[in-house]
Amino acid sequence: MPQNTQQVGLSLPLDMPKIPVAIGVACALGAALLASFNSSLAKVMLTLRFSAMELLLMRSTGTLVILGVIVLIFYRPSLKVKRKDLPVLIFYGICGMVFTPLTYYWSIERISIGIALLLQYTAPIFVVLWMRFVRNVPITPSILGGMATCLVGLALVGASNGSVRLDFLGVLAGLASGMGFAAVFLLAGRALTTRPPIVTAAFGYLAGTVIWHILLPVWNIPLNELLEPVTLPAALGGIDVAALWVVGSIVVLGSVLPGILMLTGVAALGPARASTLGMSEPVMSAAVAWLILGEILTPLQLVGGAITVGGLAFLELKKRQVAPRLNTSGSEKWK
C-alpha cells in the first residue's frame, strides 16, 4: 500500500517497544520541570564559582560517566554504529551538549532566566525557516502570522525595566541557543530511528564531552573549588553545601534525567509535539526563578511572554495538524 506522505512518523528500531503516548507526554513535561529547576541551580554556580564553559564541561563529563555505565550494562547490543549514522550522532552531540547549553548559559549570565528561555524557545521559528529555505516546504499566511505573533511577544519582552536587565550579548546568545535547540529536536528525530533514547543520549554526550575536553582541558578547571562551600538561596534553606553537591545535582537532575525524558518524549510523540510540550519550560523556569532567585518580570514582559508562548504553541499546533509526528525525512506541507 503506498504511503501517504502527510502521515509521517518516527520509526523506532524493530526491537524497541512502542512507547505509549501518555508516557511520552509525562516524559516531555517532566523534562521541562527538571530543566527549570536546573536553570536556577546553574545560575547559582555561574554567579559564585565557575564559568559557563567550566560548568558545562563538568556537567557533560559527569553525565557521560553515568549514562556510559548504564548503557554498557543494559544496552550493549545497541552500541553498534554504522558509518552513515555517525554524522547525525556527532552533530546531535555538538548541538545538544555544546552549542545549545553554552549559548544558553552565556545568556543567563547576562539576562534573567525567564527571558533567556523565551529566546531559546524561538526554536520552532528556526524550524519553520529551515523547512522553508532548506527543504522548500510551502509556508502559508497562517504560519507567517504565528511567527509574527512570536516576534511581537519577544519585542514586548525586550521592553524591560525594574529588576530585570537585558543585555545585547545576552539576547544574542539566547537566540543562538534557540537555533541550536531547533537543530537538537530535528537531529534527535533522526538518531532515534536507529537506537533507544538512553543510548542516543550517551552517544550525544560522548561527542559533546570530547569537544569540551578539546576546548577546555580539565587541568585548567579549579577542581579544588568543588570542595568549597556554596550558600544556597533562601528558598532552598540558605544553607552552605559543598559546590560538588550542587554540580552533582545539576548532572543528575539537570542533565541525565531531563535528557533521557526528553528523548523518550521525542520517541513517543515525535519532535513536533515533544517540542510543543517542552515550551512549558519557560513558564516553569520563570516561576522557579521567582521562587528561588527572586527574579521578577514586569507586567509588560509577562504579557510579551504569554504572547510569545501562544504564538509558538500555534505554530506547533499547525505542525501537528499536518504531521502528528514530524519525520525529518518525510514530506510535509503546512497550511
Buried (B, 14 or more C-beta within 10 A) or exposed (E): EEEEEEEBEBEBEEEBEEBEEEBBBBBBBBBBBBBBBBBBBBBBBBEBBBBBBBBBBBBBBBBBBBBBEBBEEEBEEBEEEEEEBEEBBBBBBBBBBBBBBBBBBBBBBBBBBBBBBBBBBBBBBBBBBBBBEEEEBEBEEEBEBBBEBBBBBBEBBBEBEEEBEBBEEBBBBBBBBBBBBBBBBBBBBBBBBBBBBBBBBBBBBBBBBBBBEEEBEEEEBEEEBBEEEBEBBEEBEEEEBBBBEBBBBBBBBBBBBBBBBBBBBBBBBBBBBBBBBBBBBBBBBBEBBBEBBEBBBBEBBBBBBEBBBBBBBBBBEBBBEBBBBBBBEBEBEBE
